């Protein structure tokens, strides 16, 4: 049977307390290999003693922005009291780039301390490891932010909150027990946004009013004053006095065309009158 180096070291360091709950209480869960790693080649490990939850209030974190609140909780749902439960946070990103997989350089996390201050959780992200009784829940007040020099390629991040406790894995083929850490995971996500990608503000120049861009049905006084002049209306004033042109003909007068037939009729009557007088004189003679 082959063991991983880390498993062998852990097994050697805890061989004396493997089956002893009292001895198990003295071990820091953070110093043990994960039970899921120990059991990988020999059978699955599933713990049912601790549950965790986490919530990051903001769904979007601005690069270089202010701290945003978060909250993580650990609950002992098992039947035994746990002498030590390590709560920790781990900002990470599922990517093929190893430099971005660990987001702790760009996503900073702090936990509220008992005196009201803030404890940075750089490096391991470990908060504390107090005892947790059966049925007890411990809640941690957190805050998170993205530093201003974060890479432009970042578009999001995972936020892992864990609770780890000392446990023992029993190999099904040999019955041998190895001390290991049972871990419960809680996860939340958020997007990372740069201020440079926000929409640019519209220009502040005044927009033209509708009256300046579209004609209206009622012309304004200004429009009337600048409009093209129309033909002047006909007048009833009399034309100027008759004058002679260069050919000796009389210029037209202002007499209407209706006076021509009237004058002809008057001349005809005068001729008839003269004729009647001459006829009367001849009869007398």
Secondary structure, 3 states (H helix, E strand, C coil): CCCCHHHHHHHHHCHHHCCCHHHHCCCCHHHCCEHHHHCCCCCCCCCCCEEEEEEECCCEEEECCCCEEEEEEEEECCCCCECCEEEEEEEECCCCCHHHHEHHHCEEEEEECCCCCEEECCCCCEEECCCECCCCEEEEEEEEEECCCCCCCCCEEEEEEEEEEEEEEECCCCCCEEEEEEEEEEEEEEEEECHHHCCCCCCCCCCCCHHHHCCCCCCCHHHHHHCCCCCCCCCCCCCCCCCECCCCCECCCCCCCHHHHHHHHHHHHHHHHHHHHHHHHHHHC
